[in-house]
Amino acid sequence: MRNRTAGWMLFSSACLLLGLSLQPVSPNAVLVGFFAGFACALAAVVSYLLGY
């Protein structure tokens, strides 16, 4: 797997985990983490298709 694609996938997981861990602080943290993680997953797909 390419380095940049792997980085985006790792960052996607980190966004989801951060959203879940901040749920007691802010109820919207899960939604923000989900959408940030989804955006990073899409960036990983684009990065893979472009060959980065």
Contacts in CASP RR format, 6 or more apart in sequence:
PFRMAT RR
TARGET T0000
AUTHOR 0000-0000-0000
METHOD contacts of the structure
MODEL  1
MRNRTAGWMLFSSACLLLGLSLQPVSPNAVLVGFFAGFACALAAVVSYLL
GY
1 48 0 8 1.000
2 47 0 8 1.000
2 48 0 8 1.000
2 51 0 8 1.000
2 52 0 8 1.000
4 47 0 8 1.000
4 52 0 8 1.000
5 44 0 8 1.000
5 47 0 8 1.000
5 48 0 8 1.000
5 51 0 8 1.000
5 52 0 8 1.000
7 44 0 8 1.000
8 40 0 8 1.000
8 41 0 8 1.000
8 43 0 8 1.000
8 44 0 8 1.000
8 47 0 8 1.000
9 40 0 8 1.000
9 41 0 8 1.000
9 44 0 8 1.000
11 37 0 8 1.000
11 40 0 8 1.000
12 37 0 8 1.000
12 38 0 8 1.000
12 40 0 8 1.000
12 41 0 8 1.000
12 44 0 8 1.000
13 37 0 8 1.000
15 33 0 8 1.000
15 36 0 8 1.000
15 37 0 8 1.000
15 40 0 8 1.000
16 33 0 8 1.000
16 34 0 8 1.000
16 37 0 8 1.000
18 29 0 8 1.000
18 33 0 8 1.000
19 29 0 8 1.000
19 30 0 8 1.000
19 32 0 8 1.000
19 33 0 8 1.000
19 34 0 8 1.000
20 29 0 8 1.000
20 30 0 8 1.000
20 33 0 8 1.000
22 29 0 8 1.000
23 29 0 8 1.000
23 30 0 8 1.000
END
